[in-house]
Amino acid sequence: MADNKEFFPPQYDVNAKWDACLDLTVRRFVYSSLGGAFGGLLLFRSPVSRWASVAFGAGLGIGSAYTECSRLFEGSPAKLAAPKIIETPAPQDGQD
């Protein structure tokens, strides 16, 4: 018997995108948390500072995973626009 599965093009396969996104998020969260813990052990003495470095690493991992997942789902991450600089000539006093 033949399976009646429909094959979707890769850009429309939402399940595969979610799987990749969850895998990426878990990996980056764990690796960056471990990096923060290792850095905290090397650099800080206080337990509060060590936990802060773990939290900072976890935040970096979550943020980078969010950015990559938004690209994966073809959405653009929030981009800050550069301020527009308008150059005006300096006023001339008329004293030559």
PyMOL Python script that loads the backbone (N, CA, C, O; Angstrom):
from pymol import cmd

cmd.read_pdbstr("""\
ATOM      1  N   MET A   1       0.836  -1.178   0.000  1.00  0.00           N
ATOM      2  CA  MET A   1       0.000   0.000   0.000  1.00  0.00           C
ATOM      3  C   MET A   1       0.874   1.233   0.000  1.00  0.00           C
ATOM      4  O   MET A   1       1.898   1.298   0.680  1.00  0.00           O
ATOM      5  N   ALA A   2       0.458   2.177  -0.754  1.00  0.00           N
ATOM      6  CA  ALA A   2       1.196   3.435  -0.826  1.00  0.00           C
ATOM      7  C   ALA A   2       0.679   4.393   0.239  1.00  0.00           C
ATOM      8  O   ALA A   2      -0.518   4.448   0.523  1.00  0.00           O
ATOM      9  N   ASP A   3       1.593   5.134   0.812  1.00  0.00           N
ATOM     10  CA  ASP A   3       1.196   6.136   1.795  1.00  0.00           C
ATOM     11  C   ASP A   3       0.592   7.337   1.076  1.00  0.00           C
ATOM     12  O   ASP A   3       1.030   7.712  -0.011  1.00  0.00           O
ATOM     13  N   ASN A   4      -0.398   7.917   1.685  1.00  0.00           N
ATOM     14  CA  ASN A   4      -1.046   9.087   1.094  1.00  0.00           C
ATOM     15  C   ASN A   4      -0.504  10.377   1.721  1.00  0.00           C
ATOM     16  O   ASN A   4      -1.253  11.330   1.936  1.00  0.00           O
ATOM     17  N   LYS A   5       0.751  10.399   2.000  1.00  0.00           N
ATOM     18  CA  LYS A   5       1.349  11.592   2.594  1.00  0.00           C
ATOM     19  C   LYS A   5       1.591  12.635   1.510  1.00  0.00           C
ATOM     20  O   LYS A   5       2.000  12.325   0.392  1.00  0.00           O
ATOM     21  N   GLU A   6       1.328  13.860   1.878  1.00  0.00           N
ATOM     22  CA  GLU A   6       1.633  14.946   0.969  1.00  0.00           C
ATOM     23  C   GLU A   6       3.017  15.479   1.320  1.00  0.00           C
ATOM     24  O   GLU A   6       3.360  15.623   2.493  1.00  0.00           O
ATOM     25  N   PHE A   7       3.786  15.762   0.317  1.00  0.00           N
ATOM     26  CA  PHE A   7       5.114  16.302   0.546  1.00  0.00           C
ATOM     27  C   PHE A   7       5.074  17.806   0.304  1.00  0.00           C
ATOM     28  O   PHE A   7       4.686  18.278  -0.765  1.00  0.00           O
ATOM     29  N   PHE A   8       5.485  18.539   1.329  1.00  0.00           N
ATOM     30  CA  PHE A   8       5.490  19.988   1.247  1.00  0.00           C
ATOM     31  C   PHE A   8       6.879  20.471   0.882  1.00  0.00           C
ATOM     32  O   PHE A   8       7.871  19.846   1.259  1.00  0.00           O
ATOM     33  N   PRO A   9       6.966  21.566   0.160  1.00  0.00           N
ATOM     34  CA  PRO A   9       8.287  22.160  -0.076  1.00  0.00           C
ATOM     35  C   PRO A   9       8.885  22.610   1.261  1.00  0.00           C
ATOM     36  O   PRO A   9       8.140  22.916   2.192  1.00  0.00           O
ATOM     37  N   PRO A  10      10.209  22.654   1.368  1.00  0.00           N
ATOM     38  CA  PRO A  10      10.844  22.988   2.647  1.00  0.00           C
ATOM     39  C   PRO A  10      10.421  24.332   3.222  1.00  0.00           C
ATOM     40  O   PRO A  10      10.397  24.487   4.443  1.00  0.00           O
ATOM     41  N   GLN A  11      10.084  25.312   2.379  1.00  0.00           N
ATOM     42  CA  GLN A  11       9.726  26.614   2.922  1.00  0.00           C
ATOM     43  C   GLN A  11       8.346  26.605   3.581  1.00  0.00           C
ATOM     44  O   GLN A  11       8.020  27.535   4.319  1.00  0.00           O
ATOM     45  N   TYR A  12       7.525  25.574   3.334  1.00  0.00           N
ATOM     46  CA  TYR A  12       6.199  25.497   3.923  1.00  0.00           C
ATOM     47  C   TYR A  12       6.090  24.433   5.017  1.00  0.00           C
ATOM     48  O   TYR A  12       5.019  24.257   5.598  1.00  0.00           O
ATOM     49  N   ASP A  13       7.156  23.742   5.298  1.00  0.00           N
ATOM     50  CA  ASP A  13       7.123  22.685   6.302  1.00  0.00           C
ATOM     51  C   ASP A  13       7.324  23.294   7.685  1.00  0.00           C
ATOM     52  O   ASP A  13       8.452  23.428   8.160  1.00  0.00           O
ATOM     53  N   VAL A  14       6.223  23.659   8.319  1.00  0.00           N
ATOM     54  CA  VAL A  14       6.270  24.358   9.598  1.00  0.00           C
ATOM     55  C   VAL A  14       6.766  23.435  10.707  1.00  0.00           C
ATOM     56  O   VAL A  14       7.469  23.889  11.609  1.00  0.00           O
ATOM     57  N   ASN A  15       6.416  22.158  10.659  1.00  0.00           N
ATOM     58  CA  ASN A  15       6.856  21.228  11.700  1.00  0.00           C
ATOM     59  C   ASN A  15       8.376  21.098  11.722  1.00  0.00           C
ATOM     60  O   ASN A  15       8.981  21.053  12.793  1.00  0.00           O
ATOM     61  N   ALA A  16       8.985  21.039  10.562  1.00  0.00           N
ATOM     62  CA  ALA A  16      10.441  20.953  10.501  1.00  0.00           C
ATOM     63  C   ALA A  16      11.078  22.242  11.010  1.00  0.00           C
ATOM     64  O   ALA A  16      12.126  22.207  11.654  1.00  0.00           O
ATOM     65  N   LYS A  17      10.448  23.371  10.724  1.00  0.00           N
ATOM     66  CA  LYS A  17      10.973  24.646  11.218  1.00  0.00           C
ATOM     67  C   LYS A  17      10.895  24.722  12.734  1.00  0.00           C
ATOM     68  O   LYS A  17      11.834  25.180  13.385  1.00  0.00           O
ATOM     69  N   TRP A  18       9.773  24.271  13.300  1.00  0.00           N
ATOM     70  CA  TRP A  18       9.644  24.285  14.752  1.00  0.00           C
ATOM     71  C   TRP A  18      10.643  23.334  15.413  1.00  0.00           C
ATOM     72  O   TRP A  18      11.221  23.658  16.450  1.00  0.00           O
ATOM     73  N   ASP A  19      10.840  22.169  14.812  1.00  0.00           N
ATOM     74  CA  ASP A  19      11.820  21.230  15.349  1.00  0.00           C
ATOM     75  C   ASP A  19      13.217  21.832  15.341  1.00  0.00           C
ATOM     76  O   ASP A  19      13.952  21.726  16.323  1.00  0.00           O
ATOM     77  N   ALA A  20      13.578  22.461  14.237  1.00  0.00           N
ATOM     78  CA  ALA A  20      14.899  23.083  14.148  1.00  0.00           C
ATOM     79  C   ALA A  20      15.033  24.235  15.128  1.00  0.00           C
ATOM     80  O   ALA A  20      16.090  24.428  15.728  1.00  0.00           O
ATOM     81  N   CYS A  21      13.971  24.993  15.289  1.00  0.00           N
ATOM     82  CA  CYS A  21      14.008  26.137  16.195  1.00  0.00           C
ATOM     83  C   CYS A  21      14.126  25.689  17.649  1.00  0.00           C
ATOM     84  O   CYS A  21      14.903  26.266  18.409  1.00  0.00           O
ATOM     85  N   LEU A  22      13.379  24.688  18.039  1.00  0.00           N
ATOM     86  CA  LEU A  22      13.468  24.193  19.415  1.00  0.00           C
ATOM     87  C   LEU A  22      14.834  23.573  19.696  1.00  0.00           C
ATOM     88  O   LEU A  22      15.398  23.767  20.772  1.00  0.00           O
ATOM     89  N   ASP A  23      15.358  22.834  18.735  1.00  0.00           N
ATOM     90  CA  ASP A  23      16.679  22.247  18.893  1.00  0.00           C
ATOM     91  C   ASP A  23      17.740  23.335  19.051  1.00  0.00           C
ATOM     92  O   ASP A  23      18.607  23.246  19.920  1.00  0.00           O
ATOM     93  N   LEU A  24      17.665  24.345  18.216  1.00  0.00           N
ATOM     94  CA  LEU A  24      18.610  25.451  18.279  1.00  0.00           C
ATOM     95  C   LEU A  24      18.505  26.201  19.603  1.00  0.00           C
ATOM     96  O   LEU A  24      19.521  26.569  20.193  1.00  0.00           O
ATOM     97  N   THR A  25      17.289  26.427  20.067  1.00  0.00           N
ATOM     98  CA  THR A  25      17.077  27.153  21.321  1.00  0.00           C
ATOM     99  C   THR A  25      17.637  26.387  22.509  1.00  0.00           C
ATOM    100  O   THR A  25      18.312  26.968  23.359  1.00  0.00           O
ATOM    101  N   VAL A  26      17.368  25.110  22.577  1.00  0.00           N
ATOM    102  CA  VAL A  26      17.860  24.313  23.708  1.00  0.00           C
ATOM    103  C   VAL A  26      19.383  24.247  23.697  1.00  0.00           C
ATOM    104  O   VAL A  26      20.022  24.403  24.738  1.00  0.00           O
ATOM    105  N   ARG A  27      19.962  24.016  22.526  1.00  0.00           N
ATOM    106  CA  ARG A  27      21.422  23.942  22.443  1.00  0.00           C
ATOM    107  C   ARG A  27      22.088  25.251  22.851  1.00  0.00           C
ATOM    108  O   ARG A  27      23.024  25.252  23.650  1.00  0.00           O
ATOM    109  N   ARG A  28      21.603  26.366  22.301  1.00  0.00           N
ATOM    110  CA  ARG A  28      22.229  27.652  22.617  1.00  0.00           C
ATOM    111  C   ARG A  28      22.022  28.037  24.073  1.00  0.00           C
ATOM    112  O   ARG A  28      22.909  28.625  24.691  1.00  0.00           O
ATOM    113  N   PHE A  29      20.849  27.710  24.630  1.00  0.00           N
ATOM    114  CA  PHE A  29      20.599  27.997  26.044  1.00  0.00           C
ATOM    115  C   PHE A  29      21.562  27.223  26.933  1.00  0.00           C
ATOM    116  O   PHE A  29      22.161  27.788  27.848  1.00  0.00           O
ATOM    117  N   VAL A  30      21.710  25.931  26.661  1.00  0.00           N
ATOM    118  CA  VAL A  30      22.577  25.088  27.495  1.00  0.00           C
ATOM    119  C   VAL A  30      24.040  25.480  27.342  1.00  0.00           C
ATOM    120  O   VAL A  30      24.751  25.634  28.335  1.00  0.00           O
ATOM    121  N   TYR A  31      24.495  25.641  26.096  1.00  0.00           N
ATOM    122  CA  TYR A  31      25.906  25.956  25.877  1.00  0.00           C
ATOM    123  C   TYR A  31      26.276  27.325  26.431  1.00  0.00           C
ATOM    124  O   TYR A  31      27.343  27.479  27.027  1.00  0.00           O
ATOM    125  N   SER A  32      25.423  28.308  26.248  1.00  0.00           N
ATOM    126  CA  SER A  32      25.758  29.630  26.764  1.00  0.00           C
ATOM    127  C   SER A  32      25.635  29.684  28.283  1.00  0.00           C
ATOM    128  O   SER A  32      26.374  30.430  28.926  1.00  0.00           O
ATOM    129  N   SER A  33      24.727  28.920  28.871  1.00  0.00           N
ATOM    130  CA  SER A  33      24.654  28.846  30.333  1.00  0.00           C
ATOM    131  C   SER A  33      25.900  28.193  30.905  1.00  0.00           C
ATOM    132  O   SER A  33      26.432  28.643  31.920  1.00  0.00           O
ATOM    133  N   LEU A  34      26.366  27.138  30.259  1.00  0.00           N
ATOM    134  CA  LEU A  34      27.604  26.498  30.714  1.00  0.00           C
ATOM    135  C   LEU A  34      28.803  27.431  30.550  1.00  0.00           C
ATOM    136  O   LEU A  34      29.691  27.465  31.402  1.00  0.00           O
ATOM    137  N   GLY A  35      28.824  28.179  29.463  1.00  0.00           N
ATOM    138  CA  GLY A  35      29.885  29.169  29.278  1.00  0.00           C
ATOM    139  C   GLY A  35      29.845  30.248  30.342  1.00  0.00           C
ATOM    140  O   GLY A  35      30.888  30.664  30.844  1.00  0.00           O
ATOM    141  N   GLY A  36      28.648  30.705  30.690  1.00  0.00           N
ATOM    142  CA  GLY A  36      28.504  31.687  31.760  1.00  0.00           C
ATOM    143  C   GLY A  36      28.912  31.126  33.105  1.00  0.00           C
ATOM    144  O   GLY A  36      29.520  31.827  33.914  1.00  0.00           O
ATOM    145  N   ALA A  37      28.584  29.865  33.354  1.00  0.00           N
ATOM    146  CA  ALA A  37      28.984  29.232  34.624  1.00  0.00           C
ATOM    147  C   ALA A  37      30.495  29.090  34.697  1.00  0.00           C
ATOM    148  O   ALA A  37      31.094  29.347  35.741  1.00  0.00           O
ATOM    149  N   PHE A  38      31.113  28.685  33.601  1.00  0.00           N
ATOM    150  CA  PHE A  38      32.565  28.539  33.581  1.00  0.00           C
ATOM    151  C   PHE A  38      33.246  29.898  33.757  1.00  0.00           C
ATOM    152  O   PHE A  38      34.213  30.022  34.509  1.00  0.00           O
ATOM    153  N   GLY A  39      32.738  30.902  33.067  1.00  0.00           N
ATOM    154  CA  GLY A  39      33.289  32.250  33.222  1.00  0.00           C
ATOM    155  C   GLY A  39      33.071  32.784  34.622  1.00  0.00           C
ATOM    156  O   GLY A  39      33.940  33.460  35.171  1.00  0.00           O
ATOM    157  N   GLY A  40      31.922  32.491  35.204  1.00  0.00           N
ATOM    158  CA  GLY A  40      31.649  32.921  36.573  1.00  0.00           C
ATOM    159  C   GLY A  40      32.571  32.260  37.584  1.00  0.00           C
ATOM    160  O   GLY A  40      32.998  32.893  38.549  1.00  0.00           O
ATOM    161  N   LEU A  41      32.879  30.981  37.361  1.00  0.00           N
ATOM    162  CA  LEU A  41      33.803  30.298  38.261  1.00  0.00           C
ATOM    163  C   LEU A  41      35.213  30.876  38.174  1.00  0.00           C
ATOM    164  O   LEU A  41      35.928  30.951  39.174  1.00  0.00           O
ATOM    165  N   LEU A  42      35.600  31.281  36.977  1.00  0.00           N
ATOM    166  CA  LEU A  42      36.946  31.831  36.799  1.00  0.00           C
ATOM    167  C   LEU A  42      37.068  33.269  37.275  1.00  0.00           C
ATOM    168  O   LEU A  42      38.109  33.657  37.803  1.00  0.00           O
ATOM    169  N   LEU A  43      36.034  34.053  37.097  1.00  0.00           N
ATOM    170  CA  LEU A  43      36.155  35.490  37.311  1.00  0.00           C
ATOM    171  C   LEU A  43      35.592  36.005  38.636  1.00  0.00           C
ATOM    172  O   LEU A  43      36.068  37.019  39.145  1.00  0.00           O
ATOM    173  N   PHE A  44      34.603  35.337  39.198  1.00  0.00           N
ATOM    174  CA  PHE A  44      33.905  35.891  40.357  1.00  0.00           C
ATOM    175  C   PHE A  44      34.024  34.991  41.571  1.00  0.00           C
ATOM    176  O   PHE A  44      34.173  33.775  41.457  1.00  0.00           O
ATOM    177  N   ARG A  45      33.955  35.623  42.743  1.00  0.00           N
ATOM    178  CA  ARG A  45      33.980  34.870  43.999  1.00  0.00           C
ATOM    179  C   ARG A  45      32.595  34.732  44.598  1.00  0.00           C
ATOM    180  O   ARG A  45      32.261  33.696  45.173  1.00  0.00           O
ATOM    181  N   SER A  46      31.803  35.756  44.468  1.00  0.00           N
ATOM    182  CA  SER A  46      30.477  35.781  45.078  1.00  0.00           C
ATOM    183  C   SER A  46      29.513  34.871  44.322  1.00  0.00           C
ATOM    184  O   SER A  46      29.501  34.859  43.091  1.00  0.00           O
ATOM    185  N   PRO A  47      28.701  34.106  45.063  1.00  0.00           N
ATOM    186  CA  PRO A  47      27.710  33.251  44.377  1.00  0.00           C
ATOM    187  C   PRO A  47      26.693  34.060  43.575  1.00  0.00           C
ATOM    188  O   PRO A  47      26.202  33.600  42.544  1.00  0.00           O
ATOM    189  N   VAL A  48      26.381  35.255  44.045  1.00  0.00           N
ATOM    190  CA  VAL A  48      25.421  36.083  43.321  1.00  0.00           C
ATOM    191  C   VAL A  48      26.000  36.486  41.967  1.00  0.00           C
ATOM    192  O   VAL A  48      25.294  36.461  40.958  1.00  0.00           O
ATOM    193  N   SER A  49      27.261  36.850  41.941  1.00  0.00           N
ATOM    194  CA  SER A  49      27.904  37.229  40.676  1.00  0.00           C
ATOM    195  C   SER A  49      28.011  36.033  39.741  1.00  0.00           C
ATOM    196  O   SER A  49      27.867  36.169  38.526  1.00  0.00           O
ATOM    197  N   ARG A  50      28.262  34.877  40.308  1.00  0.00           N
ATOM    198  CA  ARG A  50      28.342  33.675  39.471  1.00  0.00           C
ATOM    199  C   ARG A  50      26.993  33.354  38.841  1.00  0.00           C
ATOM    200  O   ARG A  50      26.919  33.010  37.661  1.00  0.00           O
ATOM    201  N   TRP A  51      25.915  33.466  39.637  1.00  0.00           N
ATOM    202  CA  TRP A  51      24.597  33.210  39.086  1.00  0.00           C
ATOM    203  C   TRP A  51      24.212  34.273  38.070  1.00  0.00           C
ATOM    204  O   TRP A  51      23.509  33.986  37.101  1.00  0.00           O
ATOM    205  N   ALA A  52      24.671  35.497  38.288  1.00  0.00           N
ATOM    206  CA  ALA A  52      24.392  36.556  37.317  1.00  0.00           C
ATOM    207  C   ALA A  52      25.085  36.269  35.992  1.00  0.00           C
ATOM    208  O   ALA A  52      24.524  36.536  34.929  1.00  0.00           O
ATOM    209  N   SER A  53      26.294  35.731  36.048  1.00  0.00           N
ATOM    210  CA  SER A  53      26.977  35.404  34.795  1.00  0.00           C
ATOM    211  C   SER A  53      26.300  34.236  34.085  1.00  0.00           C
ATOM    212  O   SER A  53      26.281  34.192  32.855  1.00  0.00           O
ATOM    213  N   VAL A  54      25.749  33.297  34.834  1.00  0.00           N
ATOM    214  CA  VAL A  54      24.991  32.199  34.228  1.00  0.00           C
ATOM    215  C   VAL A  54      23.731  32.758  33.566  1.00  0.00           C
ATOM    216  O   VAL A  54      23.389  32.375  32.448  1.00  0.00           O
ATOM    217  N   ALA A  55      23.044  33.667  34.264  1.00  0.00           N
ATOM    218  CA  ALA A  55      21.827  34.261  33.706  1.00  0.00           C
ATOM    219  C   ALA A  55      22.143  35.103  32.471  1.00  0.00           C
ATOM    220  O   ALA A  55      21.378  35.098  31.506  1.00  0.00           O
ATOM    221  N   PHE A  56      23.253  35.816  32.496  1.00  0.00           N
ATOM    222  CA  PHE A  56      23.649  36.610  31.333  1.00  0.00           C
ATOM    223  C   PHE A  56      23.939  35.702  30.143  1.00  0.00           C
ATOM    224  O   PHE A  56      23.514  35.992  29.024  1.00  0.00           O
ATOM    225  N   GLY A  57      24.653  34.616  30.374  1.00  0.00           N
ATOM    226  CA  GLY A  57      24.930  33.665  29.299  1.00  0.00           C
ATOM    227  C   GLY A  57      23.658  33.043  28.746  1.00  0.00           C
ATOM    228  O   GLY A  57      23.519  32.876  27.534  1.00  0.00           O
ATOM    229  N   ALA A  58      22.722  32.697  29.641  1.00  0.00           N
ATOM    230  CA  ALA A  58      21.454  32.123  29.195  1.00  0.00           C
ATOM    231  C   ALA A  58      20.670  33.133  28.364  1.00  0.00           C
ATOM    232  O   ALA A  58      20.041  32.769  27.370  1.00  0.00           O
ATOM    233  N   GLY A  59      20.706  34.384  28.764  1.00  0.00           N
ATOM    234  CA  GLY A  59      20.027  35.425  28.005  1.00  0.00           C
ATOM    235  C   GLY A  59      20.625  35.619  26.627  1.00  0.00           C
ATOM    236  O   GLY A  59      19.905  35.830  25.651  1.00  0.00           O
ATOM    237  N   LEU A  60      21.945  35.547  26.551  1.00  0.00           N
ATOM    238  CA  LEU A  60      22.590  35.637  25.242  1.00  0.00           C
ATOM    239  C   LEU A  60      22.174  34.475  24.342  1.00  0.00           C
ATOM    240  O   LEU A  60      21.919  34.660  23.152  1.00  0.00           O
ATOM    241  N   GLY A  61      22.109  33.292  24.916  1.00  0.00           N
ATOM    242  CA  GLY A  61      21.712  32.122  24.138  1.00  0.00           C
ATOM    243  C   GLY A  61      20.275  32.206  23.652  1.00  0.00           C
ATOM    244  O   GLY A  61      19.986  31.887  22.499  1.00  0.00           O
ATOM    245  N   ILE A  62      19.373  32.634  24.529  1.00  0.00           N
ATOM    246  CA  ILE A  62      17.969  32.767  24.143  1.00  0.00           C
ATOM    247  C   ILE A  62      17.807  33.849  23.083  1.00  0.00           C
ATOM    248  O   ILE A  62      17.055  33.679  22.123  1.00  0.00           O
ATOM    249  N   GLY A  63      18.508  34.951  23.258  1.00  0.00           N
ATOM    250  CA  GLY A  63      18.403  36.046  22.289  1.00  0.00           C
ATOM    251  C   GLY A  63      18.923  35.679  20.919  1.00  0.00           C
ATOM    252  O   GLY A  63      18.306  36.007  19.906  1.00  0.00           O
ATOM    253  N   SER A  64      20.056  34.998  20.883  1.00  0.00           N
ATOM    254  CA  SER A  64      20.591  34.598  19.581  1.00  0.00           C
ATOM    255  C   SER A  64      19.720  33.530  18.930  1.00  0.00           C
ATOM    256  O   SER A  64      19.576  33.510  17.707  1.00  0.00           O
ATOM    257  N   ALA A  65      19.141  32.650  19.728  1.00  0.00           N
ATOM    258  CA  ALA A  65      18.236  31.639  19.176  1.00  0.00           C
ATOM    259  C   ALA A  65      16.957  32.286  18.646  1.00  0.00           C
ATOM    260  O   ALA A  65      16.422  31.863  17.621  1.00  0.00           O
ATOM    261  N   TYR A  66      16.471  33.305  19.342  1.00  0.00           N
ATOM    262  CA  TYR A  66      15.272  34.011  18.877  1.00  0.00           C
ATOM    263  C   TYR A  66      15.532  34.684  17.534  1.00  0.00           C
ATOM    264  O   TYR A  66      14.694  34.633  16.633  1.00  0.00           O
ATOM    265  N   THR A  67      16.690  35.310  17.407  1.00  0.00           N
ATOM    266  CA  THR A  67      17.034  35.978  16.158  1.00  0.00           C
ATOM    267  C   THR A  67      17.139  34.976  15.015  1.00  0.00           C
ATOM    268  O   THR A  67      16.635  35.221  13.919  1.00  0.00           O
ATOM    269  N   GLU A  68      17.786  33.862  15.272  1.00  0.00           N
ATOM    270  CA  GLU A  68      17.943  32.842  14.230  1.00  0.00           C
ATOM    271  C   GLU A  68      16.603  32.207  13.874  1.00  0.00           C
ATOM    272  O   GLU A  68      16.357  31.916  12.704  1.00  0.00           O
ATOM    273  N   CYS A  69      15.738  31.986  14.854  1.00  0.00           N
ATOM    274  CA  CYS A  69      14.430  31.397  14.570  1.00  0.00           C
ATOM    275  C   CYS A  69      13.544  32.363  13.793  1.00  0.00           C
ATOM    276  O   CYS A  69      12.758  31.938  12.947  1.00  0.00           O
ATOM    277  N   SER A  70      13.663  33.654  14.073  1.00  0.00           N
ATOM    278  CA  SER A  70      12.864  34.606  13.305  1.00  0.00           C
ATOM    279  C   SER A  70      13.325  34.644  11.855  1.00  0.00           C
ATOM    280  O   SER A  70      12.510  34.844  10.954  1.00  0.00           O
ATOM    281  N   ARG A  71      14.614  34.455  11.618  1.00  0.00           N
ATOM    282  CA  ARG A  71      15.091  34.347  10.237  1.00  0.00           C
ATOM    283  C   ARG A  71      14.603  33.052   9.599  1.00  0.00           C
ATOM    284  O   ARG A  71      14.279  33.020   8.412  1.00  0.00           O
ATOM    285  N   LEU A  72      14.554  31.992  10.391  1.00  0.00           N
ATOM    286  CA  LEU A  72      14.109  30.703   9.871  1.00  0.00           C
ATOM    287  C   LEU A  72      12.648  30.759   9.434  1.00  0.00           C
ATOM    288  O   LEU A  72      12.268  30.153   8.432  1.00  0.00           O
ATOM    289  N   PHE A  73      11.844  31.481  10.183  1.00  0.00           N
ATOM    290  CA  PHE A  73      10.432  31.618   9.842  1.00  0.00           C
ATOM    291  C   PHE A  73      10.181  32.772   8.882  1.00  0.00           C
ATOM    292  O   PHE A  73       9.040  33.189   8.686  1.00  0.00           O
ATOM    293  N   GLU A  74      11.251  33.285   8.284  1.00  0.00           N
ATOM    294  CA  GLU A  74      11.198  34.307   7.253  1.00  0.00           C
ATOM    295  C   GLU A  74      10.672  35.635   7.751  1.00  0.00           C
ATOM    296  O   GLU A  74      10.222  36.464   6.961  1.00  0.00           O
ATOM    297  N   GLY A  75      10.725  35.841   9.044  1.00  0.00           N
ATOM    298  CA  GLY A  75      10.376  37.144   9.591  1.00  0.00           C
ATOM    299  C   GLY A  75      11.653  37.898   9.872  1.00  0.00           C
ATOM    300  O   GLY A  75      12.682  37.298  10.184  1.00  0.00           O
ATOM    301  N   SER A  76      11.594  39.177   9.766  1.00  0.00           N
ATOM    302  CA  SER A  76      12.808  39.935  10.025  1.00  0.00           C
ATOM    303  C   SER A  76      12.830  40.342  11.491  1.00  0.00           C
ATOM    304  O   SER A  76      11.804  40.751  12.034  1.00  0.00           O
ATOM    305  N   PRO A  77      13.982  40.236  12.135  1.00  0.00           N
ATOM    306  CA  PRO A  77      14.072  40.690  13.514  1.00  0.00           C
ATOM    307  C   PRO A  77      13.963  42.213  13.561  1.00  0.00           C
ATOM    308  O   PRO A  77      14.168  42.896  12.557  1.00  0.00           O
ATOM    309  N   ALA A  78      13.648  42.711  14.705  1.00  0.00           N
ATOM    310  CA  ALA A  78      13.520  44.159  14.853  1.00  0.00           C
ATOM    311  C   ALA A  78      14.865  44.813  14.581  1.00  0.00           C
ATOM    312  O   ALA A  78      15.868  44.509  15.226  1.00  0.00           O
ATOM    313  N   LYS A  79      14.861  45.708  13.625  1.00  0.00           N
ATOM    314  CA  LYS A  79      16.088  46.386  13.271  1.00  0.00           C
ATOM    315  C   LYS A  79      15.958  47.852  13.649  1.00  0.00           C
ATOM    316  O   LYS A  79      14.926  48.479  13.407  1.00  0.00           O
ATOM    317  N   LEU A  80      16.989  48.377  14.230  1.00  0.00           N
ATOM    318  CA  LEU A  80      16.983  49.785  14.579  1.00  0.00           C
ATOM    319  C   LEU A  80      17.453  50.584  13.378  1.00  0.00           C
ATOM    320  O   LEU A  80      18.488  50.283  12.782  1.00  0.00           O
ATOM    321  N   ALA A  81      16.705  51.576  13.038  1.00  0.00           N
ATOM    322  CA  ALA A  81      17.080  52.417  11.908  1.00  0.00           C
ATOM    323  C   ALA A  81      18.093  53.455  12.368  1.00  0.00           C
ATOM    324  O   ALA A  81      17.977  54.011  13.460  1.00  0.00           O
ATOM    325  N   ALA A  82      19.063  53.702  11.545  1.00  0.00           N
ATOM    326  CA  ALA A  82      20.059  54.710  11.873  1.00  0.00           C
ATOM    327  C   ALA A  82      19.402  56.085  11.778  1.00  0.00           C
ATOM    328  O   ALA A  82      18.596  56.333  10.881  1.00  0.00           O
ATOM    329  N   PRO A  83      19.745  56.968  12.698  1.00  0.00           N
ATOM    330  CA  PRO A  83      19.142  58.299  12.643  1.00  0.00           C
ATOM    331  C   PRO A  83      19.590  59.046  11.389  1.00  0.00           C
ATOM    332  O   PRO A  83      20.740  58.947  10.960  1.00  0.00           O
ATOM    333  N   LYS A  84      18.675  59.778  10.830  1.00  0.00           N
ATOM    334  CA  LYS A  84      18.995  60.540   9.635  1.00  0.00           C
ATOM    335  C   LYS A  84      19.658  61.852  10.048  1.00  0.00           C
ATOM    336  O   LYS A  84      19.116  62.613  10.849  1.00  0.00           O
ATOM    337  N   ILE A  85      20.821  62.097   9.495  1.00  0.00           N
ATOM    338  CA  ILE A  85      21.557  63.312   9.800  1.00  0.00           C
ATOM    339  C   ILE A  85      21.408  64.269   8.625  1.00  0.00           C
ATOM    340  O   ILE A  85      21.784  63.963   7.494  1.00  0.00           O
ATOM    341  N   ILE A  86      20.859  65.416   8.922  1.00  0.00           N
ATOM    342  CA  ILE A  86      20.682  66.428   7.887  1.00  0.00           C
ATOM    343  C   ILE A  86      21.742  67.496   8.118  1.00  0.00           C
ATOM    344  O   ILE A  86      21.780  68.138   9.168  1.00  0.00           O
ATOM    345  N   GLU A  87      22.584  67.672   7.140  1.00  0.00           N
ATOM    346  CA  GLU A  87      23.642  68.661   7.260  1.00  0.00           C
ATOM    347  C   GLU A  87      23.167  69.973   6.662  1.00  0.00           C
ATOM    348  O   GLU A  87      22.754  70.036   5.504  1.00  0.00           O
ATOM    349  N   THR A  88      23.233  70.995   7.457  1.00  0.00           N
ATOM    350  CA  THR A  88      22.894  72.326   6.986  1.00  0.00           C
ATOM    351  C   THR A  88      24.154  73.175   7.032  1.00  0.00           C
ATOM    352  O   THR A  88      24.958  73.034   7.953  1.00  0.00           O
ATOM    353  N   PRO A  89      24.334  74.040   6.069  1.00  0.00           N
ATOM    354  CA  PRO A  89      25.532  74.879   6.079  1.00  0.00           C
ATOM    355  C   PRO A  89      25.477  75.868   7.239  1.00  0.00           C
ATOM    356  O   PRO A  89      24.404  76.311   7.649  1.00  0.00           O
ATOM    357  N   ALA A  90      26.651  76.202   7.757  1.00  0.00           N
ATOM    358  CA  ALA A  90      26.738  77.165   8.849  1.00  0.00           C
ATOM    359  C   ALA A  90      26.340  78.538   8.334  1.00  0.00           C
ATOM    360  O   ALA A  90      26.680  78.907   7.210  1.00  0.00           O
ATOM    361  N   PRO A  91      25.612  79.304   9.164  1.00  0.00           N
ATOM    362  CA  PRO A  91      25.201  80.633   8.704  1.00  0.00           C
ATOM    363  C   PRO A  91      26.402  81.559   8.511  1.00  0.00           C
ATOM    364  O   PRO A  91      27.350  81.548   9.297  1.00  0.00           O
ATOM    365  N   GLN A  92      26.337  82.343   7.469  1.00  0.00           N
ATOM    366  CA  GLN A  92      27.406  83.301   7.180  1.00  0.00           C
ATOM    367  C   GLN A  92      27.010  84.657   7.777  1.00  0.00           C
ATOM    368  O   GLN A  92      25.887  85.122   7.583  1.00  0.00           O
ATOM    369  N   ASP A  93      27.938  85.282   8.500  1.00  0.00           N
ATOM    370  CA  ASP A  93      27.674  86.561   9.148  1.00  0.00           C
ATOM    371  C   ASP A  93      27.721  87.725   8.164  1.00  0.00           C
ATOM    372  O   ASP A  93      27.161  88.785   8.446  1.00  0.00           O
ATOM    373  N   GLY A  94      28.352  87.562   7.059  1.00  0.00           N
ATOM    374  CA  GLY A  94      28.476  88.616   6.081  1.00  0.00           C
ATOM    375  C   GLY A  94      29.688  89.506   6.330  1.00  0.00           C
ATOM    376  O   GLY A  94      29.843  90.536   5.674  1.00  0.00           O
ATOM    377  N   GLN A  95      30.520  89.133   7.242  1.00  0.00           N
ATOM    378  CA  GLN A  95      31.733  89.901   7.520  1.00  0.00           C
ATOM    379  C   GLN A  95      32.886  89.284   6.748  1.00  0.00           C
ATOM    380  O   GLN A  95      33.434  88.261   7.159  1.00  0.00           O
ATOM    381  N   ASP A  96      33.251  89.889   5.647  1.00  0.00           N
ATOM    382  CA  ASP A  96      34.328  89.351   4.823  1.00  0.00           C
ATOM    383  C   ASP A  96      35.560  90.194   4.929  1.00  0.00           C
ATOM    384  O   ASP A  96      36.573  89.890   4.299  1.00  0.00           O
TER     385      ASP A  96
END
""", "prot")
cmd.dss("prot")
cmd.show_as("cartoon", "prot")
cmd.util.cbc("prot")
cmd.orient("prot")
